[in-house]
Amino acid sequence: MYQYDDFDRNFLQERVAQYRDQTDRYLAGEIPDDVFQQLRLRNGLYIQRLAPMLRIAVPYGTLNATQLRKLASISRDYDKGYGHLSTRQNMQLNWPELEEVPDILAELADVNMHAIQTSGSCVRNVTTDQFAGVAADEWSDARPYAEMLRQWSTYHPEFEWLPRKFKIALNGAEEDRAAIAVHDIGIQLKRGPVGETVFDIYVGGGLGRTPAIGARIREDLPEQYLLTYVEAILRVYNRYGRRDNKYKARIKILVKAMTPATFGEKVDAEWAIIKDNPQVLTKEEVERITRGFAPPAYPLLADASQQLADQRLASPAFNRWVEQNVALHKQPNYAIVTLSTKATGIPPGDVTDVQMEAVADWSERFGFGEIRISHEQNFVLPDVPMHDLAELYELAAAEGLASANQGLLTDVICCPGGDYCSLANAKSIPVAEELLQRFDDYDYLHDLGPLDLNISGCMNACGHHHVGHIGILGVDKRGDEFYQISLGGNATNDASIGKIVGPSFGRDEVVGVVERLMDVFIDYRAEGETFLDCYRRVGMEPFKDRVYAEPMTVSPSASAG
């Protein structure tokens, strides 16, 4: 991962001192609320329903053991002993005291962390594939380019006050695990004719009130022009994006209004002016940043396939975990492990200080001290020797991080919802908990196969419900919580926005609706067909007919609480 130098460390320390002074003056009544709002947002601090919320940056979802231990101690000393993994690969604290936030930022700076630009109308945390650098299907490691974009966009004077927030994602693998199609800018890395890195650039993707799939406006962009081309996009957006209505201010609205072709023409015209400015990436600069992401010196390991086969045969629970939560690694006899935070009875994405410290320990014991945060709100250990998988599984199970459900229905993506967020129309966490309780049967989940279920508490779509194979959106009806169901969304390759089934359901009906959807899938699926493929083949009507066929019977698990 990128190594901070003296410039980076001094920059963070100066920023902490600046924000400490701003906070002191605000508390003394010298800065009005509306002015301080913008200052705190650019340091990741929201004011939520019950308390402030601090969003801590984890660039492209990568951190080391020392940093994770610091997050554990901060959550213990300044919060309630837990943190929340977000869909943008960051960590959020839900209960910090406003006057203590400068102290938290100072402790973060000690381990080269911060909360800069995790909010506000600026370029937010740049994200990528949680398996970047180690995935067997990867063409090129996207993390160095994410780091270049992070450095370039941090406090960029021209783009610190964009019309609205701005999100960039990169993917360098065959499978799009970074959801580039639903970002303001999505960047797909490819290999050029002579093996060089080139980029396909997509713009105008996003979720929220008006979900959209990004349009490709440039193919095979040469590596050296990454920053100048992204700069041209942001200049066009900054010039033409609406500032009179925040609901129409995102770049997706502008791209749709102009059409992607016209928007691309304006970008090309702007790029012609700035194409060869000082932001052009030199070979030396690319190599300098890339050195920070050089693979570790992997020791050669003996073939562990027979040992692993014997261990899987001896333990059905371990076998299920390997099948679902262990992915192929570039290096022989190593594996990528997803540590699920989706245990029954726990809000998805919530991790305790004890769990954080355990994961930090495991990253050193079973790897090279590196941890990833996934878009699905799970931890990832990227470099686990295969002969250590059984031992890691036992340790993870003891800490509640070994649910064998990665990529299955209960690997729910869920925003904090009405329990925390002041914008939410309905609660998300209780719905997720009820679903985890109802579908707590691995054999049934495994039979259903890959299935993304996403829950958002409002139209801001922090739970990415639009791109869930099943999406659940909380809506308010005269003060009561209801939930709208959509089907057919997808955030990976061949991305799509889900379609609404019909009228919304009461909270006590949601689990029953999902049960009926699964029944339709089982009735209609072809051999080997996934839920998404089945839906795309048979269409909405069989699902819609079943869920509205008769009054919903509330299951015992759905009525609990």
C-alpha positions as CSV (number, residue, x, y, z in Angstrom):
1,M,0.0,0.0,0.0
2,Y,1.1,3.6,-0.5
3,Q,3.7,4.8,2.0
4,Y,3.3,8.3,3.4
5,D,6.3,10.5,3.4
6,D,7.1,13.7,5.4
7,F,5.0,15.8,3.1
8,D,1.9,13.6,3.6
9,R,2.4,13.5,7.4
10,N,2.9,17.2,7.7
11,F,-0.2,17.8,5.5
12,L,-2.3,15.7,7.9
13,Q,-1.0,17.3,11.0
14,E,-1.6,20.8,9.7
15,R,-5.1,19.8,8.6
16,V,-5.9,18.5,12.1
17,A,-4.6,21.7,13.7
18,Q,-6.7,23.8,11.3
19,Y,-9.9,21.8,12.1
20,R,-9.2,21.9,15.9
21,D,-9.1,25.7,15.7
22,Q,-12.3,25.7,13.6
23,T,-14.1,23.5,16.2
24,D,-12.9,25.6,19.1
25,R,-14.1,28.7,17.4
26,Y,-17.5,27.1,16.6
27,L,-18.0,25.9,20.2
28,A,-17.1,29.5,21.3
29,G,-19.9,30.9,19.1
30,E,-17.5,32.5,16.7
31,I,-18.4,30.5,13.6
32,P,-22.1,30.2,12.7
33,D,-23.8,26.8,12.1
34,D,-24.0,27.1,8.3
35,V,-20.4,28.0,7.9
36,F,-19.2,25.2,10.3
37,Q,-21.4,22.7,8.5
38,Q,-19.2,22.9,5.4
39,L,-16.0,22.8,7.5
40,R,-17.0,19.6,9.4
41,L,-18.4,17.9,6.3
42,R,-15.0,18.2,4.6
43,N,-13.6,16.4,7.6
44,G,-16.1,13.6,7.5
45,L,-18.4,14.7,10.3
46,Y,-22.2,14.5,9.9
47,I,-24.9,15.3,12.4
48,Q,-27.2,12.3,12.4
49,R,-30.5,11.4,14.1
50,L,-29.1,10.8,17.6
51,A,-25.4,11.9,17.5
52,P,-22.6,13.0,15.2
53,M,-21.3,10.4,12.7
54,L,-17.6,10.4,11.7
55,R,-16.7,8.8,8.3
56,I,-13.1,7.8,8.3
57,A,-11.3,7.4,4.9
58,V,-9.9,4.0,3.9
59,P,-8.6,4.8,0.4
60,Y,-9.6,2.0,-2.0
61,G,-10.5,-0.1,1.0
62,T,-6.9,-0.9,2.0
63,L,-5.4,-0.6,5.5
64,N,-2.7,-2.2,7.6
65,A,-2.8,-4.0,10.9
66,T,-1.5,-0.9,12.8
67,Q,-4.3,1.3,11.3
68,L,-7.0,-1.3,12.1
69,R,-5.8,-1.5,15.7
70,K,-6.0,2.3,15.9
71,L,-9.5,2.2,14.6
72,A,-10.3,-0.4,17.3
73,S,-8.8,1.8,20.1
74,I,-10.6,4.9,18.8
75,S,-13.9,3.1,18.7
76,R,-13.3,2.0,22.3
77,D,-12.1,5.3,23.7
78,Y,-14.3,7.8,21.8
79,D,-17.3,5.8,20.8
80,K,-19.3,2.7,21.9
81,G,-16.7,0.0,21.1
82,Y,-17.7,-0.7,17.5
83,G,-17.5,0.7,14.0
84,H,-19.5,0.3,10.8
85,L,-18.0,-0.8,7.4
86,S,-19.6,1.2,4.6
87,T,-20.3,0.3,1.0
88,R,-17.6,2.8,-0.1
89,Q,-14.9,0.8,1.8
90,N,-14.7,3.4,4.7
91,M,-15.4,3.0,8.4
92,Q,-18.0,5.1,10.3
93,L,-18.3,5.9,14.0
94,N,-21.8,6.5,15.0
95,W,-21.4,8.1,18.5
96,P,-18.4,10.5,18.6
97,E,-18.7,13.7,20.6
98,L,-18.3,16.8,18.4
99,E,-15.7,18.4,20.6
100,E,-13.6,15.2,20.6
101,V,-13.4,14.8,16.8
102,P,-10.2,16.9,16.5
103,D,-8.6,14.4,19.0
104,I,-9.8,11.5,16.9
105,L,-8.4,13.1,13.8
106,A,-5.0,13.6,15.6
107,E,-4.9,9.9,16.5
108,L,-5.7,8.9,13.0
109,A,-3.0,11.2,11.6
110,D,-0.5,9.3,13.8
111,V,-1.1,6.2,11.7
112,N,-1.4,8.0,8.3
113,M,-5.2,8.1,8.3
114,H,-7.8,10.9,8.0
115,A,-11.4,11.8,7.2
116,I,-10.7,14.3,4.5
117,Q,-13.3,14.5,1.7
118,T,-15.4,11.7,3.0
119,S,-18.3,14.1,2.7
120,G,-19.1,17.3,0.9
121,S,-19.5,18.4,-2.7
122,C,-16.0,17.1,-3.7
123,V,-14.3,14.0,-5.0
124,R,-15.0,11.4,-2.3
125,N,-13.0,8.2,-1.4
126,V,-11.7,6.6,-4.6
127,T,-12.7,2.9,-4.6
128,T,-11.7,-0.3,-6.4
129,D,-11.9,-4.1,-6.2
130,Q,-11.4,-5.4,-2.7
131,F,-9.3,-8.2,-4.3
132,A,-7.1,-5.8,-6.3
133,G,-3.5,-7.0,-6.6
134,V,-4.2,-10.6,-5.7
135,A,-7.3,-11.7,-7.7
136,A,-6.7,-14.6,-10.1
137,D,-8.9,-12.9,-12.8
138,E,-7.1,-9.5,-12.6
139,W,-5.6,-7.9,-15.7
140,S,-4.0,-5.0,-13.9
141,D,-3.8,-3.7,-10.3
142,A,-6.1,-0.7,-10.1
143,R,-4.8,0.5,-6.7
144,P,-1.8,2.6,-7.9
145,Y,-4.1,4.5,-10.2
146,A,-6.7,5.0,-7.4
147,E,-3.9,6.4,-5.3
148,M,-2.8,8.8,-8.1
149,L,-6.4,10.0,-8.4
150,R,-6.6,10.3,-4.6
151,Q,-3.5,12.5,-4.4
152,W,-4.6,14.6,-7.3
153,S,-8.1,15.2,-6.1
154,T,-7.4,15.9,-2.4
155,Y,-8.0,19.6,-1.9
156,H,-7.9,20.3,-5.6
157,P,-8.7,24.0,-5.6
158,E,-10.8,23.9,-8.7
159,F,-12.9,20.9,-7.6
160,E,-13.4,21.4,-3.9
161,W,-16.9,22.9,-4.4
162,L,-18.5,20.8,-7.2
163,P,-22.3,21.0,-7.8
164,R,-22.6,17.8,-5.7
165,K,-20.6,14.9,-4.3
166,F,-18.5,13.0,-6.8
167,K,-17.5,9.3,-6.8
168,I,-14.8,7.5,-8.8
169,A,-14.3,3.7,-9.0
170,L,-11.7,1.6,-10.9
171,N,-11.7,-2.0,-11.9
172,G,-8.8,-4.0,-13.2
173,A,-10.2,-7.5,-13.3
174,E,-12.4,-9.6,-15.5
175,E,-15.2,-9.5,-12.9
176,D,-16.3,-6.0,-12.0
177,R,-16.2,-6.1,-8.2
178,A,-15.9,-2.3,-8.0
179,A,-19.4,-1.4,-9.5
180,I,-17.9,1.0,-11.9
181,A,-21.2,1.3,-13.9
182,V,-22.9,3.1,-11.0
183,H,-20.3,5.8,-10.3
184,D,-19.9,9.3,-11.5
185,I,-16.8,8.2,-13.2
186,G,-16.1,4.5,-13.7
187,I,-12.7,3.4,-15.0
188,Q,-12.0,-0.1,-16.5
189,L,-8.3,-1.0,-16.8
190,K,-7.3,-3.1,-19.9
191,R,-4.2,-4.2,-21.6
192,G,-3.3,-2.3,-24.8
193,P,-1.8,-3.7,-28.0
194,V,1.7,-4.1,-26.6
195,G,0.8,-4.9,-23.0
196,E,0.5,-1.4,-21.7
197,T,-2.3,-0.2,-19.4
198,V,-5.1,1.7,-21.0
199,F,-8.5,2.8,-19.7
200,D,-12.2,2.7,-20.8
201,I,-13.9,5.7,-19.2
202,Y,-17.6,5.7,-18.2
203,V,-19.5,8.7,-16.9
204,G,-22.9,9.4,-15.5
205,G,-23.6,6.4,-13.4
206,G,-25.1,6.6,-9.9
207,L,-28.0,5.6,-7.7
208,G,-30.2,7.8,-5.4
209,R,-33.5,9.3,-6.7
210,T,-32.6,8.9,-10.4
211,P,-30.5,5.8,-10.8
212,A,-28.5,5.5,-14.0
213,I,-25.9,3.2,-15.6
214,G,-22.8,5.0,-16.8
215,A,-22.1,5.5,-20.5
216,R,-18.7,4.9,-22.0
217,I,-17.3,8.0,-23.5
218,R,-13.7,7.0,-24.1
219,E,-12.0,3.8,-25.1
220,D,-8.3,2.8,-24.6
221,L,-7.2,6.1,-23.0
222,P,-3.4,5.9,-22.7
223,E,-2.1,5.7,-19.1
224,Q,-0.3,9.1,-19.1
225,Y,-3.6,10.9,-19.8
226,L,-5.6,9.5,-16.9
227,L,-5.5,12.7,-14.8
228,T,-5.9,15.2,-17.6
229,Y,-8.9,13.4,-19.0
230,V,-10.6,13.1,-15.6
231,E,-9.8,16.8,-15.1
232,A,-11.6,17.5,-18.4
233,I,-14.7,15.6,-17.2
234,L,-14.8,17.5,-13.9
235,R,-14.3,20.8,-15.6
236,V,-17.3,20.2,-17.9
237,Y,-19.4,19.0,-14.9
238,N,-18.3,22.0,-12.8
239,R,-19.2,24.4,-15.6
240,Y,-22.6,22.9,-16.7
241,G,-23.8,21.0,-13.6
242,R,-26.8,22.5,-11.9
243,R,-26.4,24.2,-8.6
244,D,-29.9,25.5,-8.2
245,N,-31.4,22.2,-7.3
246,K,-29.4,19.5,-5.3
247,Y,-31.7,16.8,-6.6
248,K,-30.7,17.6,-10.2
249,A,-27.0,18.4,-9.5
250,R,-25.3,15.1,-10.0
251,I,-23.4,14.5,-13.2
252,K,-25.8,11.7,-14.2
253,I,-28.5,14.3,-14.7
254,L,-26.2,16.4,-16.8
255,V,-25.1,13.5,-19.0
256,K,-28.7,12.4,-19.5
257,A,-29.8,16.0,-20.4
258,M,-26.9,16.5,-22.8
259,T,-26.8,12.9,-24.0
260,P,-23.6,10.9,-23.5
261,A,-22.4,11.7,-27.0
262,T,-22.7,15.5,-26.5
263,F,-21.2,15.3,-23.1
264,G,-18.2,13.3,-24.5
265,E,-17.7,15.9,-27.2
266,K,-17.5,18.7,-24.6
267,V,-15.1,16.7,-22.6
268,D,-12.9,16.1,-25.7
269,A,-13.0,19.8,-26.5
270,E,-11.9,20.7,-22.9
271,W,-9.3,17.9,-23.0
272,A,-7.8,19.3,-26.2
273,I,-6.9,22.4,-24.2
274,I,-5.4,20.7,-21.1
275,K,-4.4,17.3,-22.5
276,D,-0.6,17.9,-22.1
277,N,-0.6,20.1,-19.0
278,P,1.7,19.3,-16.0
279,Q,-0.8,16.7,-14.8
280,V,0.3,14.3,-17.5
281,L,1.6,11.1,-15.7
282,T,5.3,10.5,-16.4
283,K,6.7,7.1,-16.5
284,E,8.8,7.9,-13.4
285,E,5.7,9.1,-11.4
286,V,3.7,6.0,-12.3
287,E,6.7,3.8,-11.3
288,R,7.1,5.7,-8.0
289,I,3.5,5.2,-7.0
290,T,3.3,1.6,-8.2
291,R,6.3,0.7,-6.1
292,G,4.1,1.2,-3.1
293,F,1.9,-1.6,-4.3
294,A,4.6,-4.1,-5.2
295,P,3.5,-7.6,-4.2
296,P,5.2,-9.0,-1.0
297,A,7.9,-11.5,-1.2
298,Y,5.7,-14.6,-1.1
299,P,7.5,-17.6,0.4
300,L,7.2,-20.7,-1.7
301,L,4.7,-23.0,0.0
302,A,4.2,-26.7,-0.3
303,D,1.2,-27.9,-2.1
304,A,-1.6,-27.9,0.5
305,S,-4.5,-29.2,-1.7
306,Q,-4.6,-32.7,-0.2
307,Q,-4.4,-31.3,3.3
308,L,-7.2,-28.9,2.6
309,A,-9.3,-31.6,0.9
310,D,-9.0,-33.8,4.0
311,Q,-9.9,-30.9,6.3
312,R,-13.0,-30.1,4.3
313,L,-14.1,-33.7,4.3
314,A,-13.7,-33.9,8.1
315,S,-15.7,-30.7,8.8
316,P,-18.9,-29.8,6.8
317,A,-18.9,-26.3,8.4
318,F,-15.3,-25.6,7.3
319,N,-16.1,-27.0,3.9
320,R,-19.1,-24.6,3.5
321,W,-16.9,-21.7,4.5
322,V,-14.2,-22.5,2.0
323,E,-16.7,-22.9,-0.7
324,Q,-18.3,-19.5,-0.1
325,N,-15.7,-17.3,1.5
326,V,-12.4,-18.3,0.0
327,A,-11.4,-17.0,-3.5
328,L,-8.6,-17.9,-5.9
329,H,-5.3,-16.1,-5.5
330,K,-2.7,-15.2,-8.1
331,Q,0.0,-17.1,-6.1
332,P,-0.2,-20.9,-5.8
333,N,-1.1,-22.2,-2.4
334,Y,-2.4,-18.9,-1.2
335,A,-6.0,-17.8,-0.9
336,I,-8.2,-14.7,-0.5
337,V,-10.5,-14.9,2.5
338,T,-13.7,-12.9,3.1
339,L,-14.5,-12.5,6.8
340,S,-18.3,-12.0,6.9
341,T,-19.8,-9.4,9.2
342,K,-23.3,-10.8,8.5
343,A,-23.9,-12.9,11.6
344,T,-27.5,-13.4,12.7
345,G,-28.5,-10.7,15.3
346,I,-25.7,-8.3,14.3
347,P,-26.3,-5.2,12.0
348,P,-24.6,-5.9,8.7
349,G,-21.2,-4.1,8.6
350,D,-20.9,-3.6,12.3
351,V,-17.6,-4.8,13.9
352,T,-16.5,-4.5,17.5
353,D,-13.2,-3.3,18.7
354,V,-12.4,-6.8,19.8
355,Q,-13.1,-8.1,16.3
356,M,-11.0,-5.4,14.7
357,E,-8.0,-6.2,16.9
358,A,-8.5,-9.9,16.1
359,V,-8.5,-9.2,12.3
360,A,-5.4,-7.1,12.7
361,D,-3.7,-10.0,14.4
362,W,-4.8,-12.5,11.8
363,S,-3.5,-10.2,9.0
364,E,0.0,-10.5,10.5
365,R,-0.2,-14.1,11.5
366,F,-1.7,-15.4,8.2
367,G,-0.4,-12.8,5.8
368,F,1.6,-9.6,5.4
369,G,-0.3,-7.3,7.7
370,E,-2.8,-6.0,5.1
371,I,-6.6,-5.9,5.4
372,R,-9.3,-4.8,2.9
373,I,-12.8,-3.6,3.3
374,S,-15.3,-4.8,0.7
375,H,-18.2,-3.1,-0.9
376,E,-20.4,-5.7,0.7
377,Q,-19.3,-4.4,4.1
378,N,-17.0,-7.4,5.0
379,F,-13.3,-7.7,5.9
380,V,-10.9,-9.4,3.5
381,L,-7.6,-11.0,4.2
382,P,-5.8,-11.0,0.9
383,D,-2.8,-13.3,1.4
384,V,-3.7,-16.4,3.5
385,P,-1.6,-19.6,3.0
386,M,-3.9,-22.4,2.2
387,H,-2.4,-24.6,4.9
388,D,-3.6,-22.0,7.5
389,L,-7.2,-21.8,6.3
390,A,-8.6,-24.3,8.9
391,E,-6.9,-22.5,11.8
392,L,-8.1,-19.1,10.6
393,Y,-11.6,-20.5,10.2
394,E,-11.7,-21.7,13.9
395,L,-10.4,-18.3,15.1
396,A,-12.9,-16.4,12.9
397,A,-15.8,-18.6,14.1
398,A,-15.0,-17.8,17.7
399,E,-15.2,-14.1,16.9
400,G,-18.4,-14.3,14.9
401,L,-16.7,-13.6,11.6
402,A,-17.1,-16.9,9.9
403,S,-20.6,-16.9,8.4
404,A,-20.4,-19.0,5.2
405,N,-22.6,-16.6,3.2
406,Q,-20.4,-14.5,1.0
407,G,-22.4,-13.7,-2.1
408,L,-25.5,-15.5,-0.8
409,L,-28.9,-14.0,0.2
410,T,-27.8,-13.3,3.8
411,D,-24.7,-11.4,2.7
412,V,-27.0,-8.4,2.9
413,I,-25.8,-4.9,2.0
414,C,-27.6,-2.5,4.4
415,C,-27.4,1.2,5.3
416,P,-27.8,2.3,8.9
417,G,-31.3,3.5,8.1
418,G,-33.7,5.1,10.5
419,D,-31.9,3.8,13.6
420,Y,-29.1,6.4,13.0
421,C,-29.6,8.4,9.8
422,S,-31.7,11.7,10.0
423,L,-32.5,11.3,6.2
424,A,-34.0,7.8,6.4
425,N,-37.7,7.2,5.9
426,A,-37.6,3.7,7.5
427,K,-35.3,1.4,9.4
428,S,-33.0,-1.0,7.5
429,I,-31.2,-2.9,10.2
430,P,-34.3,-4.7,11.8
431,V,-35.3,-5.8,8.3
432,A,-31.9,-7.2,7.6
433,E,-31.8,-9.0,11.0
434,E,-35.2,-10.6,10.3
435,L,-34.0,-11.8,6.9
436,L,-30.8,-13.3,8.4
437,Q,-32.9,-15.1,11.1
438,R,-35.4,-16.5,8.6
439,F,-32.8,-17.7,6.0
440,D,-30.3,-19.0,8.5
441,D,-30.0,-22.4,6.7
442,Y,-26.8,-22.8,4.6
443,D,-28.2,-25.8,2.6
444,Y,-31.1,-23.7,1.5
445,L,-29.0,-20.6,0.8
446,H,-26.5,-22.7,-1.2
447,D,-29.3,-24.2,-3.2
448,L,-30.5,-20.7,-4.1
449,G,-27.0,-19.8,-5.3
450,P,-25.5,-16.3,-5.8
451,L,-28.0,-13.6,-4.8
452,D,-27.5,-10.0,-3.9
453,L,-30.1,-8.5,-1.5
454,N,-29.6,-4.8,-0.7
455,I,-31.6,-2.6,1.7
456,S,-31.8,1.2,1.8
457,G,-33.7,3.3,4.3
458,C,-34.3,6.2,1.9
459,M,-33.9,7.2,-1.8
460,N,-30.3,8.3,-1.2
461,A,-29.6,4.6,-1.7
462,C,-26.7,4.1,0.6
463,G,-27.6,0.4,0.7
464,H,-27.4,0.3,-3.1
465,H,-30.9,-1.2,-3.4
466,H,-31.2,-0.2,-7.0
467,V,-28.5,-2.7,-8.0
468,G,-29.5,-5.6,-5.7
469,H,-30.9,-8.7,-7.4
470,I,-33.6,-8.0,-4.8
471,G,-33.7,-4.4,-3.6
472,I,-35.6,-3.2,-0.6
473,L,-36.3,0.5,-0.1
474,G,-37.8,2.0,3.0
475,V,-40.6,4.6,2.3
476,D,-42.8,6.7,4.5
477,K,-46.6,6.5,4.3
478,R,-48.2,9.0,6.6
479,G,-45.7,8.3,9.3
480,D,-45.7,4.5,8.9
481,E,-42.7,2.5,7.6
482,F,-43.3,0.7,4.3
483,Y,-40.9,-1.1,1.9
484,Q,-40.8,-1.0,-1.8
485,I,-39.3,-4.1,-3.5
486,S,-37.4,-4.1,-6.8
487,L,-36.0,-7.0,-8.9
488,G,-33.3,-7.4,-11.5
489,G,-30.6,-5.0,-10.4
490,N,-27.0,-5.8,-10.8
491,A,-23.8,-3.9,-9.9
492,T,-21.2,-6.1,-11.7
493,N,-20.7,-7.0,-15.3
494,D,-23.8,-6.3,-17.4
495,A,-25.0,-3.8,-14.8
496,S,-28.7,-3.0,-14.5
497,I,-31.1,-1.0,-12.4
498,G,-33.8,-3.0,-10.7
499,K,-37.5,-2.6,-11.5
500,I,-40.1,-2.0,-8.9
501,V,-42.5,-4.9,-8.4
502,G,-45.5,-2.8,-7.4
503,P,-47.1,-1.2,-4.3
504,S,-45.0,-1.2,-1.1
505,F,-45.4,-3.6,1.8
506,G,-45.6,-3.2,5.5
507,R,-42.6,-4.0,7.6
508,D,-44.2,-7.2,8.9
509,E,-44.7,-8.4,5.3
510,V,-41.2,-8.0,3.9
511,V,-39.8,-11.4,5.0
512,G,-42.8,-13.2,3.6
513,V,-42.4,-11.3,0.3
514,V,-38.8,-12.5,0.0
515,E,-39.9,-16.1,0.8
516,R,-42.4,-15.9,-2.0
517,L,-39.9,-14.5,-4.4
518,M,-37.6,-17.5,-3.6
519,D,-40.5,-19.9,-4.2
520,V,-41.1,-18.4,-7.6
521,F,-37.4,-18.7,-8.4
522,I,-37.3,-22.3,-7.3
523,D,-40.4,-23.1,-9.4
524,Y,-39.1,-21.4,-12.6
525,R,-35.3,-21.7,-12.7
526,A,-33.5,-23.8,-15.2
527,E,-30.7,-26.1,-14.2
528,G,-27.7,-24.1,-13.0
529,E,-29.6,-20.8,-13.4
530,T,-29.0,-18.0,-10.9
531,F,-31.8,-15.8,-9.5
532,L,-30.7,-12.9,-11.8
533,D,-30.6,-15.0,-14.9
534,C,-34.0,-16.5,-14.1
535,Y,-35.6,-13.1,-13.5
536,R,-34.1,-11.8,-16.8
537,R,-35.5,-14.8,-18.7
538,V,-39.0,-15.1,-17.2
539,G,-39.6,-11.4,-16.5
540,M,-41.4,-9.7,-13.7
541,E,-44.9,-11.1,-14.0
542,P,-44.5,-14.5,-12.3
543,F,-42.9,-12.8,-9.3
544,K,-45.4,-10.0,-9.2
545,D,-48.3,-12.4,-9.4
546,R,-47.1,-14.5,-6.5
547,V,-46.4,-11.7,-4.0
548,Y,-49.7,-10.0,-4.6
549,A,-51.8,-13.2,-5.1
550,E,-53.3,-13.2,-1.6
551,P,-53.0,-11.4,1.7
552,M,-49.5,-11.9,3.2
553,T,-49.2,-14.3,6.1
554,V,-46.6,-13.1,8.6
555,S,-44.0,-15.7,9.6
556,P,-43.0,-16.0,13.3
557,S,-39.5,-14.6,12.6
558,A,-41.0,-11.6,10.7
559,S,-43.3,-10.6,13.5
560,A,-40.6,-10.8,16.2
561,G,-39.8,-7.5,17.7
